[in-house]
């Protein structure tokens, strides 16, 4: 095989540096399946890794990109044959193992998901880790008896990838949704189009100081952590669930056990990198079928090339991006 292009992150002094390089398969880590990558996507983790703003890589040099979709080029595992359409999200690619921001990838067979019927290779990456994580939150909340009758689902960070898909998924599942955002007017049309019934300016929220405030939300999907998550614990209705996904505001959580023991509120940790394979396959089947967002074109409207990835990542870190970006590699 001739060389191919990839974005690889190197250690440099006290930081890191991302470079577009020509690699061969010999440069990649071991794995049973070689994939010709057609699409990848840009998540916040990818943006931190490529810009060097966050210590994402656990091995360097390492090809960036926590998502990919494409076709099998060769496989040492009989479960996959050349030409099979597949996808990979999480499973430590783009962090510990070489990832998807490359024209070819070599991965462990256990991380490969056959592309479900109902999704194209591009649609799989319009969803990517962000969409998969939002769907996992819906799955866990439904398993813990969340129902539309309990009240609206508050979604924080709703203009990001996870938040955008979460609004669409919960709306499609029959829930009333509320987007809590710091840019209510600028993003109003977008948020309503992807599934928000209500738009709440987070700057006008009274976060309260008591262990419990007046209950307002049936449940929540939180992407920011910090005092916003503390506020949600105080204001979710009895037996409601909060899917904890991100820490854009802060990794800290200062709250009490009172909402948990007096209202039965549940904090559900949503971890999409490593999980039982049966769960992963089931969630992707749901995303290809009854949970598939109706407006993927709106949630992920941008398609960029590998050469455009560094600039796109800088915009993500600066908070200038609404929705998701797909990277075209084939």
N, C-alpha and C positions, 0 to 999 in steps of 0.2 A: 504494500500500500504506500502511495506517495504521502508527502506531508500534508497536514491540515492546520487550519488556524484555530487558536484558542486564546482565551484570556486567562493567564496564569498569574497568581499572586506570589510574590517573593518577599522574604524578610529583608529589611533594609534599615541599618542603624537600629533605632528604637521603634521603628514603625514598619510599614509594608509598602510595596509598590506593585501595581497591577500592570501587566504588559500584554499586548497582543503578540503572540509568538507563533512560529511554525513548529509543530510537534509531529511526532510519529507515535504509533501505538506503543513503541518501546518506552516512551516517556511517561505513559500512564500507569496507574497502579493496577495490580492484578484484579481479575474478575472473570467470570465465566461467559459473560455476554458482551459482545461489541455491538454498539448501536450507532448507525448513521443518524446524527441528530438533525431533525428538520426544524424544530422550534425549542426555544427555552423561554423563560419569562424573568421579569425583574421583581424581586421581593425586597423588603427593607434589609434583610440579611445580606442579600447580594450587593445592595448599594453600599452598605457599610464595608463589606469586604473589598469591593473594587475601589472605593474612594479612600480606603485606609482609615475611615473614621471610627471603626470598631474592630475589636480583636475577634473576628469570626473564625479564621482559619486555625485549626488545631494541628495542621501539618503543612509545611512549606518546603519547596514550592508546591502549589496545589491549584488545579484548574477550578475557577469559580463557577457558581451556578447551582442552586439547590433543586432545580427542576429541569426536566427535558422530556421531549417526545420525539419519536422517530421510528425507524425500521431496523430490525435486527440485521446486522451485516454478517456476523458469524456467532456461533454459540457452542460451548462445550457442554451445555445442559440440554438434554433431549426435549425439555418442555418448550424450547424456543427454536424456531427455524428461521433461516435467512428469509427476509421479506416480511416477517411478522410485525405489525404495527404495535408499538408498546409505549409506555410512559414510565417515568421514575420521578418521584417527589420525596424529599426528605432522605431518610436512611443514611444520613451523614455525608451525602455527596455535596460537593462544594464547601465542605468544612474539614472533614477528615479524609475523604476520598475525592478523587478528581471528579468534577461536576459537569454541568450541562452547557456552559458557555463555551462550546467547542463544536467543531463540525463532526467529531467522533468522540464517543465515550466508551469506556469499558467499566462495567459494573458487576456487582454480585448478582447472581440469578435471583436470589431471595428478595432483592429490591425491585425487580421488574414486575410491572402490572400490564397484562394484556390490555390493549386499548378497548374499552367497552363499546359495544355497538350503540350508536346514538351520539358518539363524540368523534369529531375529526381530530387529527393531530394538532391543529391550531387551536381548536376549542379546548382541548385538554390543557394547553398552556395559557389560554385566556383565564382558565380557572387556576391551575397550578397549585402550589402550596397554599396560597391565600384562600382559594375556593375550597380546597380540601379541608383546611383548618376550620373554616366557617361551617362546613357541612358536618364535621366531627362535633362541633359545638351543638348543632341542632340535634344530632344523634344522641349525644349524652344527656341533653336536657329533656328530650322526649323519653328517654329511658328512665329518667328520674321524675316522670309524671308531670312535666310542664304541659299546660294546655292553654288554648286561647282564652278560655273563660277566666283565667287567673289575672288577666290584664295585659297591657301592651309590653312589648319587648323593647327595652332601651338598647341602642347600639351606639357605643362611643367610637371615635375615630371612623365615622361612617363614609368619608370620602376616600379612604384607603382601600386596598384590595380586599382585606378580610371584611371590613365593615360594609363595603358595597355589596359583596356577595351575601353577607349575613342578612342584610335588609331584604334582598331578593328571595333568599331561601325561606326565611321566616314568614314573609308575606305570602309566598306560594303555599306554605304549610298551613295557612289559615289564621295566622297571628296578626294583630294590629302592631305596627312598628313605629318607633320614635327614634329619629336620628339626633343625637346630641353632638353639636358641632360648634366650632369657633368661627365658622364662616357661613352663617345661616343664609344670608342673602346671595352671596356669590355662588353657592352650591345648591340653592333651592331647587332649580329646575332639574338638575342632575339627581339629587336625592329623591325627589318625588318620582322621577322616571324609573329609578332602580327599585323602588318599593317602600319609601318612607311615607307613612300616613301623617306623621307630625314631625316638625322640625323644631328643635329646642336649641336656643342660643346658650351654650355652656357658660358664657360670661354672665348670664342673668340668673343662673342657678344659685339658690341658697343652699350651700353644702351642709349647713347645720353643724352643731357641736355635740348634740346629745347622742348617746349610744344608738337610739332609734328615733327617727323622725316620722312624720306622717307617711304612710305607705302610698306609693304612686305607681310603681312598676310591677308588672307580673313577673318579670325576669329581665335579664340583661346579658348582652355580649360585650365584654369590655376589652378594649385594645390598648388602654393607656395606663392602667394601674394608678398608684399614688392616691391623692386625695379624691380623685374622681371615683375610683373603685371603693374607697371608704364611704363616699356619699351613697353609692349604690347599695352597699350592705345595709345602710340605715333606712333605705326607702323602698326596698322590694317587699311585695306582699307576702303574707304567710305561705310557706311551702314553695316559694319561687326559687329559681336557680339563676346563678350568675356564672356564665362561661368565661373563665379568665384566660386571656390569650396573649396580651401584649403588655409592654411597659414603656410606651412612648413618652409618658409623663414622668413616671418614676417606678423603680423596682420595689419601693417600700409600700407597706400596707399597715396603717395605724388604725385599728378598729377594736371592737370588743366581741366577746362571744355572745352577747345578748341577742342580736338578730338571729343567730344560729339556734339558740336554745329557747327563745321566746316566740319566734316566728317560724322556726324550722327552715330558715333560708339555707341553701346549699351553695358553697363555692366549688365549682367543678373546674379542675385544672385541665386545660386543653393542650396536649403535647402531640404534635403531628410528625415528629422526626422518627422516633422509634415506637412502634405499636404492634399489636398482634396482626399478622398478615391477613387473617380472616376479616378483621375489622376494616383494614385498608381496602381489600377487594370489595367489600360490601358498600363502603362509602362511595367508591368510584362508580359502582353500578347505580347507586341512587342518583349521583350527579349526572349520569348519562341518561337517566330516565325521569322519574317523577320530580326530582329536585332540580333538574337542569334550569338555570336562570334563563328567563325569556329574552333578556337584553344583554347578552354577552358582548355584542358589538358596542354597547354603551359603556359597560364595565371595563372592557379592555380594548379601547379604540386605537391604540398606538401600536405600530409595528416598526421596530428598529433593526438595524444591521449590527453585526458584531462591532464594527468600527464606531458606531454611535452609542454603544453601551456606556462608556465612561461618562459622557456628558449627561446621558439619561439618569445614571446613578447619582450624579451630583445634584440633579434636580429633585430626585426622591429624598435625599438626605436633607435638602433645603426646605422640604415641605411644599414644593411648588407643583406637585403632581396630583391629579384626581384620577382615581381608578388605576388600571394596570397597563403594563407595557409588555408586549410579546417580542421576542427576539427571533428573527428569521435567520436560519443557518443553512438550510439546504440550498 
